[in-house]
Amino acid sequence: MTRYSLILFIHLLGAVSLFLAFGIEWAAISFLGSASSAEEAKQWLRLGRLAPLINGPALGVVILSGGYLASIIRVMKQGWIPASLVGIVVVALLGSVINVPKMRAIRLAIPEGGEKLSSALRNKLLPISVRLRMFLALGIVFMMATKLPFAQCMLVLLAGLSVGLVFSIPIFARKAA
């Protein structure tokens, strides 16, 4: 086994871990949005708290191992590398701007319960955010597999956002309770 093979495996393991975290987050947010009591919301919030514990380290592994692999095969100047970084930044921004404050609001509303909790749980941005981030990440995987030029990669990222929005249509259509 070569060092390259080992680092490639670690890189792929990091990517799989990211998608595992997205799946956990998607499920937790979906069930959290339909929670009917503070106790039920607490359970789904606990599950949702696993996602950042997985995706933070996984993202670090993906970036570090990906950077190493790109430098080894001398592709740092190919268009898909900076486009991947753009995609990673957008994914991180969506998570930090939407998910962090919205999940905090739910966590703080649980002890009070009632209308404040109900209002926090009806938030449409959380499920939209996880869909957008997951399909952006899939776009990044596609770019890495196809090694497209930068302009085409930006179209792939746009397509990932578009697919995420399509998967969000049921959320947009949901009536506020």
N, C-alpha and C positions, 0 to 999 in steps of 0.2 A: 504494500500500500504506500502510495506517495503522500507527501504533505498536501499537495494540491487536492487529491481525492478526499483526504480527511477534512480539509477546510470546506470543500464543496459539500460534503455530507453535513457538516455543521451549519453551513449556510442554508441548505434545504430544510434541515431540522428547525432552524429559526423561522423560516417562512411558514412551515407547517404549524408551528406553535402560534404564529400570528393569526392564522386562520382559525385555529382552535379557540383563541381568545375572542375573535370576532363572533364565532358561533355561540360561545358562552354569553357574550354581551348581547347578541341579537335575541337569544332566548330569554335572558333575564329581563331585558327591557320590554319585550313583548308581554311577558307574564306580569311584570311590574305595572304596566299600563292598565291591566285588567284586574289588579288586586282590589278586593272589596273590603279589606280591613287593614289596620295598621300592622297587625301581626303577619298577615300574608305579605304585605309590602316589605316588611323587615326580612322575611325569608328570601324574597327575590332580590332584594338589595344586597344581601350577603353573597348570593351567587354572582351578581353583577360586579362585586368588588374583586372577584377572582380575575376578571379580564385584565385590568391594568397590571396585576401582579405577574401575569404571563406575558402580555404584549410589550411591556416596557423592556424587560431583559431580552425578549425575543427580537425586538427592533434593534437593540444594541448589537446583538449577535449578527443579525442580518447586515447591518451597516458595516461593522468591522470586518466580518468575513468577506462580504461583497467587495469592500474596498481592497482587501488583500488579494482576492481572486482577480479583480480588474487590473491591479498593478502587475500581477504575475503574467497575465496574458496580454498585457500592454494595450488595454482598450479604454484607458481613462479618458481619452479625447473623443471617443465615439459618442454619437448623439443620445443613445439610450442611457448613458451614465448620468449626465446632468438632468435629463428628463425624469429619470428614476428619483433623483434627489428632489426635484420639484414635486413629484407625486408624494414622496415621503413627507415633505414639509406640509403639503396640503392636508394629508391624512392627520398629521400631528396637530395642525391648527384646528381642524374640525373637532378633533377630540378634546383639545384643551379649551376651546372657546365655547363649545356647546355642551359636551358631556360633563366636564368637571363641575361647572356651576349648576347644571340641572340636576345631577345626581346629588350634589350637596344640598340643594333645595329640598329634594325628596327626603334625604336623611334627616334634615332639620325639621321637616314637617311631620314626620312619623310620630314623635311624642305628642304633638298637639292634636293629630288626627283631624276628623271632621272635614270641613270645606277646604281648609288650607292644604291638607294632604290630598284630597280629591283633586284640587286644582293643580298641584304639583305633578300628580300622576297622569293627568290628561295631556301632558306636554307632547306635542307632535314632533318636536325637533330631535328628541333622543332616538326614536326609531329611524328617522330619516338620516341622521348622522351616521349611524352604524351601517346602514345600507350604502350610503355614499362612500364611506371609508373602505368598506369591504370590496366594492367594485372598483374603486381606484387602485387598491392593492392588487386585485386580479389584473388590472391593466398593466401594473408594474411588472408582474410576473410574465405577462404576454410580451412586454417590451424586452425583457431580459432573454426570453426564449427566441425572439425573432431578431433582436439586435438592429432595430430600425434606426434610421436617421432621426435627428432631434425633432424636426417639424412633424414627421409622421407619428413620433412618440407623443407629441403634444395632442395630436388628434386622438390617439389611443386613450390618453388621460381624459379627454373630453368625452369620449365614448363611454368610459367607465363611469363618469359622473352621470351621463345620460341614462345608462342602464340602472344606476342607483336610483335615479329619479323615477324611472318607470316602475321599479319595484316599490317605490314609495307612493304610487298612485292610491292604493287603498288607504293610506294614512291621510293623504290630502282629502280624500272623499269622506273620511270619518267625521261624523257630526260631533261637535263639542257637547259633552254631557252636561 
